[in-house]
Amino acid sequence: QVQLVESGGGLVQPGGSLSFSCAASGIISASNVMGWYRQAPGKQRELAATITSGGGTNYADSVKGRFTISRDNAKNTVYLQMSSLKPEDTAVYYCRLIGTRSDSWGQGTQVTVSS
């Protein structure tokens, strides 16, 4: 079983920056994908960014050029650096780890972009 603990998030003004981290513990396969998903009020959860254990990244078009995902495999930790934030980035952000035999989610952390 995999546990994910997120930290970061909060309130930021439009144009500002914010960062998260998500630490995984438990039985983690060497080959996995970690990522960040988000869910805005009244909308479905959507992918923001993912990164494989080999370092390959994928971003939603809406965040390309503004968000950067990275990871530290030795610490089983994934990071998300967000910049040039917009009000439409307001959402609960969830960490996810997909292993060879598991699919785990974090508890979610709120990001609010507002002046």
C-alpha positions as CSV (number, residue, x, y, z in Angstrom):
1,Q,0.0,0.0,0.0
2,V,1.2,3.5,-0.9
3,Q,0.6,6.6,1.2
4,L,0.9,10.1,-0.3
5,V,1.4,13.2,1.8
6,E,1.1,16.6,0.2
7,S,2.3,19.9,1.4
8,G,2.1,23.4,0.1
9,G,-0.7,25.3,-1.6
10,G,-2.7,28.2,-0.3
11,L,-3.9,31.7,-1.4
12,V,-2.0,33.6,-4.0
13,Q,-2.7,36.7,-6.2
14,P,-3.0,36.4,-9.9
15,G,0.4,36.4,-11.5
16,G,2.0,34.9,-8.4
17,S,3.8,31.7,-7.8
18,L,3.2,28.7,-5.6
19,S,4.8,25.3,-5.1
20,F,3.8,21.8,-3.8
21,S,5.5,18.7,-2.8
22,C,4.2,15.1,-2.4
23,A,6.1,12.4,-0.5
24,A,5.2,8.8,-1.1
25,S,5.8,6.0,1.3
26,G,5.1,2.3,1.4
27,I,5.6,-0.4,-1.3
28,I,6.5,1.6,-4.4
29,S,7.4,0.0,-7.7
30,A,10.6,1.2,-9.3
31,S,8.7,2.0,-12.5
32,N,5.9,4.5,-11.8
33,V,4.3,7.7,-12.8
34,M,3.7,10.5,-10.3
35,G,1.6,13.5,-11.1
36,W,-0.7,16.3,-10.1
37,Y,-4.3,16.5,-10.9
38,R,-6.8,19.2,-10.1
39,Q,-10.5,19.6,-9.6
40,A,-12.2,23.0,-9.7
41,P,-15.6,23.5,-8.1
42,G,-18.3,22.0,-10.3
43,K,-15.8,20.4,-12.7
44,Q,-14.3,17.0,-13.2
45,R,-10.8,16.2,-12.0
46,E,-8.2,16.8,-14.7
47,L,-4.6,16.1,-15.3
48,A,-2.2,19.0,-14.7
49,A,1.2,17.4,-15.0
50,T,2.8,14.0,-14.7
51,I,6.4,12.7,-14.6
52,T,7.7,9.1,-15.0
53,S,10.3,7.5,-12.9
54,G,12.6,8.0,-15.9
55,G,11.9,11.7,-16.0
56,G,9.5,12.0,-18.9
57,T,7.0,14.8,-18.4
58,N,3.5,15.5,-19.7
59,Y,1.5,18.7,-19.1
60,A,-2.0,19.9,-19.8
61,D,-2.1,22.5,-22.5
62,S,-3.6,25.0,-20.0
63,V,-0.5,24.9,-17.8
64,K,2.3,24.5,-20.3
65,G,5.0,27.1,-19.8
66,R,3.7,28.0,-16.4
67,F,4.0,24.8,-14.3
68,T,7.1,22.7,-13.8
69,I,6.9,19.2,-12.4
70,S,10.0,17.4,-11.1
71,R,10.8,14.5,-8.8
72,D,13.5,13.1,-6.5
73,N,13.4,9.3,-6.9
74,A,15.7,8.8,-3.9
75,K,13.1,10.5,-1.7
76,N,10.0,9.3,-3.6
77,T,8.9,12.9,-3.8
78,V,7.3,14.8,-6.6
79,Y,7.2,18.6,-6.8
80,L,5.1,21.1,-8.7
81,Q,6.2,24.7,-9.3
82,M,3.5,27.0,-10.5
83,S,4.0,30.5,-11.8
84,S,2.0,33.1,-13.6
85,L,-1.0,31.8,-11.8
86,K,-4.5,32.7,-13.0
87,P,-7.9,32.7,-11.3
88,E,-8.8,29.6,-13.4
89,D,-6.0,27.7,-11.7
90,T,-8.1,27.7,-8.5
91,A,-8.8,24.1,-7.6
92,V,-8.0,21.3,-5.2
93,Y,-4.7,19.7,-6.4
94,Y,-4.2,16.0,-5.9
95,C,-1.0,14.0,-6.0
96,R,-1.2,10.6,-7.7
97,L,1.2,7.7,-8.0
98,I,0.6,4.9,-10.5
99,G,2.7,1.9,-9.9
100,T,2.8,-1.5,-11.6
101,R,0.2,-2.8,-9.1
102,S,-1.2,0.3,-7.4
103,D,-2.9,3.6,-8.0
104,S,-2.9,5.9,-5.1
105,W,-4.1,9.5,-4.4
106,G,-3.2,12.1,-1.9
107,Q,-5.7,13.9,0.2
108,G,-5.7,17.1,-1.9
109,T,-4.5,20.6,-1.2
110,Q,-6.4,23.8,-2.0
111,V,-5.0,26.5,-4.3
112,T,-6.9,29.8,-4.5
113,V,-5.8,32.4,-7.0
114,S,-7.5,35.7,-6.2
115,S,-6.8,39.3,-5.6
